[in-house]
């Protein structure tokens, strides 16, 4: 892997106008995410986590500033190129799982590979492998409605990894899960992060995420409040 | 960062066969919604077929008032208009219900045209099914109603075994209304779905994902 930083933002800002008021969802974010890193973005709701998620994911355009994915300025990409980037470079995981309800687990995982032009046989093989990896080898032909929340999130993780992306972006992946299931999902994300070397960026306010994160970015009112590495946190705990 | 490297952007695929398969699955799994949309098509087409076939029966039986009356054409036109509005309404609700799903599609790499294609294929399938059902119902209504009105004529036709001749004369009408039904149903369904499908395709992914049903 050739680039040091998978994601880089420069003075990234997103303003929303609500009537006469301007809401600064993001206000000058400078962030560098190292390849293979597990980064958590923490902050209270309304701090701009989801907006940052959307900007890094190429789902929305910034008001000001830049986002680089693998050193490419994504604000310069057109709709087609952005769609390709979303398909091949980024895997998305959501709070509400967002599986396609009419498709089976296997078909959901195969979907990004259809867009990538992977032949059917290979699609089936790879999707099966991924679902087995996340522990759903016996649930391939179940529809999302027939799966529990934790199982649905596992399918979503498998789907996010379908095209071997550079980045997995997760927005509150554990918010709709109970404590134990949430912890399983966090650990699974961590394992896959190590195994595949994929950069994981998680927007969360789940404190369980701290243990597995390499770095934690604290957001407040659309600004980076502070960044902590795991070592610093470990020291803090020792001192207490 | 001055000499930013270009990413080698590749192609995005959506084989037509896969799109049809997904659209079919959508109709099957969301049966109630699809059935309501289809009902709009069925009603419009059935009414038209019943009128046309009744006129044909009247002609074959040599009965009174052969042909479709002008005022009936007006009612037909209005009923088809209502049918279009019904489909459009139903499709708009379908798009609203699936807003977050459309956002997800776009996250996975779908282009606007893929979303458009999916909704239009669904409209096409609904058109074909609606046209077929509408024709069958229209035919049944016309034959039952027609035979009741012209009962004596039919009876006499039966007794003189000229019913086969009547049937033969009737056959072209059956075929032409069948073709007309399918073509018209598909056309109406597509026209009515264009705007909803366009709206779905143009959704901003970030907003679509935020949407609460």
Interface residues (C-beta under 8 A of the other chain):
Chain A: X50 X54 X57 X59 X60 X68 X69 X70 X71 X72 X73 X77 X79 X80 X81 X83 X84 X85 X86 X87 X88 X89 X90 X92 X94 X96 X98 X99 X100 X101 X102 X103 X111 X112 X114 X115 X116 X117 X143 X159
Chain B: X1 X4 X5 X6 X7 X9 X10 X11 X12 X13 X14 X15 X18 X22 X25 X26 X28 X29 X30 X100 X101 X103 X104 X105 X106 X107 X108 X109 X110 X111 X112 X204 X205 X206 X207 X209 X210
